[in-house]
Amino acid sequence: MSLTDYLRIARRFWKGIVALVLVSTVAAFGWYLIQPRIYSAEASGMVISSGADNLSWSLAGDSLAKSKAKSYKAVAESASVADRVISDLSLPTTAQDLLGNVTVTVPTDGTEIRVDARDRDPVQSQKVANDWVKALASQVSDLERDANANTKGNPAVKVVPLVTAMVPTEPVSPKLTLALGVGVVGGLLLGLAYAFIRDRVDRRIRTSEEAERFGYPVIGTLPLDDVLVKGSSVLEGTGGHQFMSESLRELRTNLRFIDVDHQPRIVLVTSSLPSEGKSTVIANLASTLAADAEPVIVVDADLRRPNVHNVFDVVGDVGVTDILSGRARIDDVMQTWPGNDLVRVLAAGHIPPNPSELLGSQAMRNLLATLSQDALVLVDAPPVLPFTDAAVLSRIADGTLVLVRANRTKVDELSHALGNIQRVKGRVLGLILNGIPSKGADARARGYYGRYGYGEPPTEGRAPEAAAPQHEAGSRRAAAADDWLGAGHALADDGAAAQWDRPGEGGGPRAHGFAAPYSAEPRRDMPVEPRQSEAPRDHSGWVQSGYADDRDLRPSDVEEPAADDGVWLPARVRESYGSRRRGV
């Protein structure tokens, strides 16, 4: 691991580290408060030699004093000296206990003997230090006298008091700064150990680097969005969602260039476990693709718990199962999303008792092949681990995108999901890391976009990309729309042609029309549309491109009101849609 990895781990678990440091510091401070105060007093004595009448005898006496000082250290630490002090001060203790509170030191090549006495009572420590030097002097005098018993005169070496101890005013133990320092350092070490253990034990995937260890590229990283956290929806425009919008554009670009020679036309999107956001990601990816004038069909193949119809707010009672069972044709149940007419939705329909058999049938293969002739097909599949549906569909699709929820999907779960797809010879295009935090240790560096101005709200006269009206979408969308509607052989359904009502109404931009907006004056670059009986229409009842919009002309044989929100649907779908809107 590099230094960056260690810093990332520390930043990820900084709350735990700080908590342990605080706990350890408080514990150290508590220990400091309950410890008894110890005071220290220091006195010293000097070893001197006597009888030095000339320089030579003085040098010899100095050397003798230094050598004696080293040997007298042992005398000062003996029990005999301690017994003298106890007797002089009448102390209620033993010699061994008193020796534990007294420290004797002799400097190198010196004749000074220092005595440090410690006690809870500062006055008592002073008395012990001073009396210890006196007791040492008496003990040395007795030893020297006994050693020179046959010699007349005074002993050649003796100990005399040098420095008298003073009454200490500040305790030497415990020290507050030392206690707090030990608490902080100990808490920091415990916190770092906790962070590294948590990082090793935690199996959740957080970064792109962790996801790419399975050998597949991460073609998109999507941040957390406040609106999407509350529920599945399609983001309207880019204002307020600049990070998500830019990430979706990046995903769109990577998807287009993932295999230039063999562009995937049927893309399966799945995840390891439920509630990882695949339906929301599919919906917003479809909106982003359509914003760049690319027709998209979203197929809800999650026959266990369908959710695409809720995200797009379309009818979910009819769809894939009706086509596969032969009860309906494609045009009967295909619905157009109100937000962008280049996005069409094929809901799941009624939940069957045998989803895996239906999704793996030849009819499903033919359905996806037919839809992919004129649009990019995004298939919302059930999660891989609970069901086999996604593995079955991965054999039919041109490629599979596996969604990984950051901070939720575990390494073992993703490994098993990819293994299930590989065992059926499915093709994995890449991974999508969803739910990246916008701030914190695992946040992606996205500050550049905000500084560059991507997050600014649309100015006057400029509409968001995803919500742009038809007449401002540009010639690319109009051309793609003409190709979409002109290819009637791909989704041909003559029986549905008479069931469509006129999509445009009024002078404003239409929700699902591809022709130019209505104008009171005829356009000079297009011929005026003939009357109803003469206007050519395509297989779905739309006025073909090249004819002006006449809002007063409507099919005389079909008088059906529009849905409450202006969604234009086939007749059999519209009835169910209207019932749902009225709460029936």
Buried (B, 14 or more C-beta within 10 A) or exposed (E): EEEEEBEBBBBBBBEBBEBBBBBBBEBBEEEBEEEEEBBBBBBBBBBBBEEBEEEEEEEEBBEBBBEBBBEBBEBBBBEBBBBBBBEBBEBEBEBEEBBEBBBBBBEEEBBBBBBBBBBEEBEBBBBBBBBBBBBBBBBBBEBBEEEBEEEEEEBBBBBEBBBEBEEBEEBBEBEEEEBBEBBBBBBBBBBBEBBBEEBEEBEEBBBBEBBBEBEBBBBBBBBBBEEBEEEBBBBBBBBBBBBBBBBBBBBBBBBBEBEEEEEBBBBBBBBBBBEBBBBBBBBBBBBBBBBBBBBBBBBBBBBBEBBBBBBBBBBBBBBBBBBBEEBBBBBBBBBBBBBBBBBBBBBBBBEBEEBBEBBBBEBBBEBBBBBBEBBBBBBBBBBBBEBBBBBBBBBBBBBBBBBBBBBBBBBEBBEEBBEBBEEEEBBBBBBBBBBBBBEEBBBBEBEEBEEEEBBEEEEEEEEBBBBBEBEEBEEEBBEBBBEBBBBBEBBBBEEBBEBBBBBBBEEEBBBBBBBBBBEEEEEEEEEEBEEBEEBEBBBBBBBBBEBBBBEEBEBEEEEBEBBEEEBBBBBBBBEBBBEBEEEE
